[in-house]
Amino acid sequence: MLWSYKFSKIDSEKDKRVIIVNTINYGNWRQWQWIIRKYGRRQVKQFLINTPMSEFFQRPLNLMFLLLGIKKFKYASRNDYIQVKKGYKKIEEVSIGFLEKTNRRGAWF
């Protein structure tokens, strides 16, 4: 999951974002359980809510949302996230998404 990083130099706190994103996108059930044990269910849930949805693959993210009981997320895209962080937009102006949202393939679930 972290093939582009030198594993011996990975710091679990400093590189938390990369570890969580890559584990959700490429990991298996045991690896998902590890990130929840390592960082805590509440912290992983908050991370997912506050991270742009475009950082993740749709199917594993949908499953994580179900497992953690997440109903909505703040940022539909990385662009929204960056504009809020830089102060160009207010959080109320970004597109807040819900899991019932559909895409061109139909409902997410």
Residue pairs with C-beta under 8 A, 6 or more apart in sequence:
1 22
1 23
1 25
1 26
1 27
1 31
2 10
2 18
2 19
2 22
5 15
5 18
10 18
10 19
12 19
12 38
16 39
16 47
17 47
17 51
19 35
20 35
20 39
20 44
20 47
21 51
21 55
21 56
23 31
23 32
23 34
23 35
24 32
24 35
24 48
24 56
24 57
24 60
24 61
24 64
25 56
25 57
25 60
27 35
27 60
32 64
32 67
35 44
36 44
39 47
41 68
44 68
45 68
45 69
45 70
48 61
48 64
48 65
48 68
48 70
48 73
49 70
49 72
49 73
49 74
50 73
50 74
50 75
51 73
51 75
51 81
52 75
52 76
52 77
52 78
52 80
52 81
53 61
53 73
53 75
53 76
53 77
53 97
54 76
54 77
54 78
55 78
58 103
58 108
62 99
62 108
62 109
64 70
65 71
65 99
70 99
71 98
71 99
72 96
72 97
72 98
72 99
73 96
73 97
74 81
74 91
74 94
74 96
75 81
75 84
75 94
76 94
76 95
76 96
76 97
77 95
80 89
80 94
80 95
81 94
83 89
83 94
84 90
84 91
84 94
99 108
99 109
100 107
100 108
101 108
102 108
